[in-house]
Amino acid sequence: MHKSDKNLPTDSRRARSVATKNALMRAAETLVARDGIENLSKKAIVAIANQKNESALQYHFKNLTGLLRAVHAQRGEQIQAKRAANLAKTLKISPDPSLRALCILLVEPTFLLARADVEFRRYVKAFGHELAISESSALEQVAASGHSCGGFLRKALPNLSDGDFRRRMEATIRLCSASMYHQARQKNAFRGHQSDLFLHHLIDALVGLLSAPVSVETKALEQDP
């Protein structure tokens, strides 16, 4: 505990701790969006967060890895909560959502959060491309985060084998990641008519990617040892 916190009531200490952690996380997002993650430093984060105590980051997150993990966890919870709420509304309309309705659920939560909150836009600008360039499975990373649409998507695509479904979903997730990142770096990101057009073109592309028949050429390659 910081010396300056010792004499504060418990609730005040807790509130101050939350405020400090949020300030550090928002500072990290700002710096990565502006300068890239390769230039991120603890000293710069503490300065942007207006923290007088340079040990604040270590105290709350141990290190940069812990801080970035907390950023992703917090933003991931926001996205999943928004998606779950939207899914509940969709299921009230139909217990078997269309493929397009499910593709909307893939991208609209992030889009709407970014439209409503400049800090969330900055997060997408900073980290939106990470799944697109990940060397490990993007699908497994999304599944581990508690994504709520996978089962519905599998049901909506009975024509695909399990292997084809996984490959299509891998491509879908990477396309969403790259597209959102690119949108976040536009002048009027997530705002206005052009951003609405971007969203629906992306949804159209996802529907096409997932629903396209498996070609004869692809089937032949899948059977070739």
N, C-alpha and C positions, 0 to 999 in steps of 0.2 A: 504494500500500500504506500502511496506517495505521502510524504510528510504533511503536505498541505491538505490531505483528505482526512487525517486522523481525527480532527475535532468536528467533522461534519456528521449530522445525523445519518443513520443507515440509508434511508430513502434518498437523501441528498447525495451521498456517496455513490449510490447505484446509478442515479440519474447522471451524475457527472461522468461516471465510467462509461455509460452508454454514449453520452455525447462525445467523449474523447475518441472512443472506438469508431463512431460514425465519421467524425472529422478526419481521422486517419484513413479510413476506407475511401471517402470521397476524394481526399487528396491524392491517393494512389490512382484512382480512376482518372482524375484530371491530368496527372503527369504522364500516365501511359498513353492517354488519348492525344496528348500534345507532343510528347517526345519519343514514344515507343518504350516497350518494356525493357529493352536492352540498356536504356539510360536511366532506369529507375534506381533511386538510392534512398536509404533510410533518412539521411540528412535532409534531402529535398522534401520528402513526405512530411516530416516533422515540421519543417518550415512552412509549407503550404497549409498545413493543418493548424497553424498558429499555436503550436504547443511549446511552452517555455522549457519544459523538461525533455531533454533529448532522449531519455530512456523510456518515454511513453510508449513507443512502438514495441520495444522489447518487453515491457511490462504487460501489455495487453495481448500481444500476438507472438511473442518470442522472437520471430524473425520475419523477413519479407515473405517467405513461403507461407507462413501462418496467416499473415495479413491478406495475401492474395486468395488463399483458400477461404477465408472468412468473407471476402468480397463476393466470390462466386457462390458461396452458400447462401448469402443473404439475397442476392439477385435471383438465384435459382428458385428460392422459396417464393419470391414475388411472382415469377413467371408461372410456376406450377399452381399457385393459388388462383391466379387469373385464368389459367387454362381450365382448372377444375370447375370454376364458377361458370365459364363459358360452355364447358361440356355439359354441365347440369342443365343449362338453358336449352342446349341443342337436343338433349335426350327428352326433354319435355315435348318437343315438337315431333320427334320420331325416335323410337328405341333402336332403330337401325339407321344411323346417319349415312347420308350419301358420301361418296368419296370426296366430293368438293367440300362438303361441310366439314369433313375431317381434316382436309388440307388447310381450310381456314383456321381450324383450331391449332394447327402446327405453327402458324406464323403470326396470327392476329394478336395473341396475348403480348408478345414482345413488341410488336408494332404499336399497339395502343398504349402500353406502358411508356414507350419512348416518346410517343406523341404528347403524353400528358406531363412528363417530368423531364426537365432538361438534364438532371443528374443521371437519370436512367439512360438518356440518349448518349451521354458521355461514356457510360459504361459500355454500351454497344459499340461506340466508336473506338473504345480502348481494346475491348476483348471479343468483339463479335465474330472475328475470323478464326478463333482458336480451334473450333471443331472442324472447320474447313481444312486446316493445315495439320491437324493432329496426325501423328504417326501411328497411333493406336486406333481401335475401332470407335468411330463417332457414335455408332448405334449402341454399343455397350455403355458408353459414357452417358448417353441420354437415358437409357434404360435404368442405369444405376441411380439417376437423379429422381426417379419416381414418375416418369412421364406417363400420363394417364390415357393416351390415345392408341397405344400400340396394339392392344387386343382388338379394338374396333377397326383399325386399319387392316389387320390381318384378315378379319372377317369380311371386309369389303373387297378383298382381293383374292378370292378363292382360286382363281385361274393360275396364280403364281405358286410354284413350289416353295418350300421353306427356304431353300438356298437362294432362289430368285428374289423372294420377298426381302431377305436380309440384304442382298446386294442393292436392290432398289431403295430400300430405306437408308442404307449407308450413303448413297448418292443424294437422296432427298435431304438428309440432315446437312450434308456438306454444302449443298446448293443454298439451303436456307441461311446457313452461317455466313457464307461469302456474300450473299445478296443483302442481308441485313447490315453487314459491315460496310458494304459499298454505299448503301442508302444513308447510313449514319454519317458518312463523310461528305455528303452533298450539302450545298449551301442552305437549303430549306428542308433539311432531313425530317421525314415523318410528318410534314405539314403541307397542307394544300392539295390541290387537284393532282399534281404530278406524283405526289407520294401515294395518293389513293390509287392512281393508275399503276404505279410500281407494285403495290400490294396485290392487286388483282391479276396483273400479268404473272407475278410470281406464283400465285395460287393456280392459275391456268397451267403454268409450266409444271408444277408439282403433280397436278391431276394427269397431265400427259405422260410424265415420267413414270408414274406408278401404274397407270392403266395400259400403257403400250403393250402389245402382244410380244411375247418372246420370239425373236426371229429364228428362222431355220439355221442361220449361221451361228447364232448364240447357242442353240440347242446342240448343234454338232460339236462345238468347242467344249460344252459341258460334258459331253459323252466321251470326248477324247482324253485318255489318261495323261 
